[in-house]
């Protein structure tokens, strides 16, 4: 069957010199599908371009909390561009990554919330799920979701190992996607967090080129390494690697509405 990396960034400049070669290596490694996620207008355009060049690659489009503009006027302009990108391309399967980040972006919290809410509305309008990025903003993220219906649910990508976030996310009907950090030697509660998530709601990802898992930590990450995340989930849940492979592919296709 092969692995499905539900969130990567092959649109990142770190792949500019050898992107096609890397994509060939990814497919040959056994990761036969992956999502290239947008986080700004330009990165969303690049994600769509990459997805259009390969049958096995998909894209998302959105403006992340670390890429939002300084003014609401510019925000509306960018969201209009995102809407046009999504409406004109069937390879875009979700609005994202969107959300809140109070670690990297300590200012402009209100415009972060505004961007998050407006993109939830956009996803509802376009009948798509959302992909959420949240860091050091758990309670505000939960509050936004309580106050704003997400019709097609979505994914907490590279989900922080936070009990409250995972429990509330599952109550909202979201899927939980784990990345390299669950494999890190200093990740003390990874197994507990993994086992909070039912088998039919768990996804795997790399968030490449960042967060390379053990045993390749510190290198440029690619979707080829998603198998190490799957291995950690398999050992934590007492499953075979093949079982995790099959269930995460099935889950990813379900939430992103991919029909075989």
N, C-alpha and C positions, 0 to 999 in steps of 0.2 A: 504493500500500500504506500509506504513512504510517510515522512513526517510533514506536518503543516505548521510553519512558523507564522503565528497569527499577527506578529508585529515586528517589523524591521525597518531600517532606513537605508535602503540601497540608493536612495536619492541624496545621501550625504556626500559632501565633497571628498571625503576620505576614499570614495570609490571612483572618483573621476578618471583616474589614470588606467584602471584595469577592470571596470565594471562588467563588461561582457565576459571577460575571462572568469571573473569571480562567479557570475551567475551560472555559467557552464559547470564550474566546480561544485556549486551548491546543488544543482540538480543531480549530478553524478554521485554526490555523497549520500543521497537518499532523502534529502529534503526536497520533495517534488512539488510543493506549493508554498508560497509565502506572500504576505501582504507587505507592500511598501507604503508606509504611513506618511501622510502630509502633516505639516505643523505650521505652515504659512502658505500664502498664495503661491509663491514661487516654488516651494518644496512640493506643494500639491500638484502643480503643473508637471514637475519633474517626475513625481511618483506615477502620474497618469501616463506620461510618455514611456516610462519603463514598462508599465503594465501592458500597454498597447503593443509593445514589441515582443512580448512573450505570452503564450497561452496560459502558462501555469502561474503567472504573477498577477496579483490584484492590487488595488490601491484604496487609500482613504484620502479624504480632503478636509482640511479644517485649519483653524488658527489656534495654536496652543497658548496657554497662559504666559509662556515665556517669549511669545512672538507677537503679542497684541500691540497695536499702535497706541500712541499717547492720547489720542482724542477720539470721541465717539463718532465724529464725522468721518475720520479715516477708517474706523472700525466698520461702519455701515458700508463704505466703499469696498472694503476687503470681503465682507460677507456676501455682498452682491456678486463679486468675482467668484467666490467659492461656489455659490449657487449655480452660476452659469457653467462652471467647470463640471459640476456633478450632473446637472441636467443633460449635458451633452456627451456623457461618457458612461457606458454600461459597466466598465471595469471598476468603477468606484462603488464600493460596497458599504461604506459607512462614513459618517461625519466624524472626523477626529484627526489628530488627537486634540481634544478640548478638555477644559477643566480648570483647576486652580493649583497654583504653585506659590506658596509663601516662603519657600526656601531660597529660590533663585530670584524671585520677584517680590520683594518685601513691600514695594509701593504699588499704587494703582490697584488695590484690592477690589475696589468697587467696579472698575472697568473690566477686571478679570471676571467678576461675577456676571456683569452685563454680557460679555462675550460668550460666557458659558451658557447662560440662559437663552440668548438669541440663537445660538447654534443648536441647542435642544429643539427650539421651535422650528428651525430649518430642517433638522432631521425628521421631525414629525410631518412637516409639509411634504418632504420628499420620500416619505415612507421608508426611512433607513434607520438602522441602529446607530448608536454613538460609541466612540472609543474615548474613555476617560483617563486623563493624566491627573494625578493628585499627589502633592507632596507637602507635608507640614500644613495640611489644610483639611484634615479629615472631617471635623465637625461642620465646617462651612460647606464642604462637598455634599455631605449627607443632607444638610438643610436645603440646599438648592434642589436636590432630587426629591425631597419630600414636598416641596412647594411647586415643582414643575414636572408634570407628567411626561415620561419618556415612553412613547407608544410602542416602539420596537425594541425597548431595552437596549442592551449593549454590553460592553466589556470594560472592566477595570484593568487597564493594561499595566504590565510590570507592577502588579498590585503590591503596595506596601504591606509588610508583614504586621498588620494591625488587626486585632480580633474584632474590634467594633466595626471597622470599615468592611471587613469581609462578611460579618454577620448581617450588617445592614444592607450591603450590596446584594447579598443573596435574597434577602427579603424583598428587595425591589425587583427581583427577577433577572439580575445581571449575571454575567459570566465572569469568572476570575481567571486572569492570565498571569502565570508566573514566568519569571525570566532568570537570568544567571544568578542573582543574589541568593536564591534558595540553595544554591550549591556551595556558597562561600563557607570556608571553614569557621568563620566567626559568626555565622548565622545560627543563633542558638535556638530559635523557636520555629525553624522552617518546617519541621515535620508536623508540629502542631497545626500550623497555618494550612499546610497542604491537606491535612485530614479534616479541617473544618469545611472543606469544599466537596460537595457530592461529585461523584464521578461524571455525572452528566452536565456539570457546569464548569469544568476545569479546562483551561487552554494552556498551551505552551508558546513561548516566544523567545526571541533573543534581544530585541531592542538594539540590534546591531546598527552601527559599529561599536556600540558601547557595551559595558557590563558583560564582558566575556566570562563564561562560567569556568569553574574548575573542571579540568586541569589545564585550561588554556588562558586562565585569567591574566590580564595585562597585555594581551594581544589585540589586534583589530578583530572584532567579532563579526561573524557572518551567520546567516541562517543554517549553514552546515553544522553549527554547534548546538542547535536546538535539541539534539539527541541527548546531550548531557543534562539538560533540564528535565527531559522525559525520564531519564534514568533515575534522577533524584525522586521524582514523583512515584515511579515504580517501586523503588525501595521503601519509600515512606508508607505507601498504601498496601504493600505486600502483593503487588501485581507484577506480571511480566512486562518487559519493555514492549512487546508486541501488543499487549492489551492496552497500554497507555497510548501507543501510537494510534491504534484503531479508534479509541474513544475520543482522543483529542481531535483527530481529523473529523470525526462525526460531529463533535460539538462545534468546531469552528465553522463547518459548512452550515450547520443549523442556524447559528446566530447571524451569520453573514448572508444567509439565504442563497447559498450556492447549490445549484441543482446539478447532479451528475448527468 
